[in-house]
Amino acid sequence: MGLKEKRIIQAFQKELFPALETEINKAAGFAVPLEISWNTLMEDRFSHLYNDTFPKIFFLPLIEAFKAICVDDMGVELLQAGLKNVVIINENEEHNLDRAITFEEGVLKINHSPVVNADAVDRKTARIISLLEEKLEEFAEGTPEAATTQTESTQEKSEETNKVTIQELYNQSVVLSLEKQEIFGEMVEGLGWSCDMLEGKLTYGDDKVFDIQVLGTYSENEKSWLWSWANTQSGIPEKFLQTALTIKAIGEAYQIEDIITPKKEFSSDPGAYFATFASVLAEDSCFVPLVFKGLTVYVTVSSTEADSKARTVPALICSHFTNAAANYQFPHKYSLYFYLKGKGYEVELPGNNIVAKKGDDQILGIFDLKGRLMKISNSKLTVQA
């Protein structure tokens, strides 16, 4: 595998695979242990097709099969108890589905060519469903205790293999956060502000008063960030630390050092970076940096007025994403996936595209081989009588 092919596979892993993995876990109802031999999934002559063929051959059939199996709690429990691992590999360029997809001893193995018969998604899905329906119970070990043990074992494995990084939190949140910041900025443009942290109030002008949560502070003199939950000297009431504590809990769950370290040195202010994902994950309206003589205090804001102005019209959603992609650095396809999910859309990943549907509205995103936006558009679904 040459440098070009390595770069293409690496780009797929970073930009397209996380969203597919999220869909797999959502369909299964738990974090599925995946073992992928990326270095075997290569066919140098057709590396330009990977972004289209990888999902169709290896991931979309898994998603659809797990959806079919997990239509009820019984299916979810049986899959958890009986599926020990999913192995994705290409050992011999196989494309005969009886030989390429197997399920033995609780291991679902997809040993398939990365390019041949890519469009046969339905047949691959049917093969996986048939195997799981036939053999899942055999590998579930039969007892509730065994199922519980298997579930705990699966969760332990998934905790090791499905870590979320701080950059992923940012990339998942950045587009929605930019929308929130833009809306709030228009509301308070040109107005002076005052803040009472002990009362948890931020006031703009004479009468725009907002409830706040205190996230943390950056000291320009010390070049350090201090999370508000660790700032014991300021006497901030705990009820105004709930957003910071929520983010701390997320950091503890994924062992993200920057989030769980009370105080840490940074050569430049990381507050906006932290507040970007904190305000979205905590479902606050936006964040605001407040500057006090060399100290910047980051707060998140709750505003029903701002929330009511969130973009819901598909054309405005597309326009906002286009502007964000043109002016900020983030993985386009990955971030659009989470932006649209946050807007309540059902999102699919056919080939190298994104198709999102909500009611009669549809949004289509088209990307190049590196996951960069080429075109985004919206339309109304046509329903035939």
Buried (B, 14 or more C-beta within 10 A) or exposed (E): BEEEBBEBBEBBEBBBBBBBBBBBBBBBBBBBBBEBEBEBBBBEEBBEBBBBBBBBBBBBBBBBBBBBBBEEEEBBBBBBBBBBBBBBBBEEEBBEBEEBBBBEEBBBBBBBBBBBBBEBBEEBBBBBBBBBBEBBEEBBBEEEEEBEEBBEEBBEBBEEEBEBEBBBBBBBBBBBBBBBBBBBEEBBEEEEEEBEBEEBBBBBEEEBBBBBBBBBBBBEEEEEBBBBBBBEEEEBEEEBBBBBBBBBEBBEEBEBEBBBEEBBEBEEBBBBBBBBBBBBBBEBBBBBBBEEEEBBBBBBBBBEEBBEBBBEEBEEBBBBBEEBBEEEEBBBBBBBBBBBBBBEBEBBBEBBBBBBBBEEBBBBBBBEBBBEBEEBEBEEEEEEE
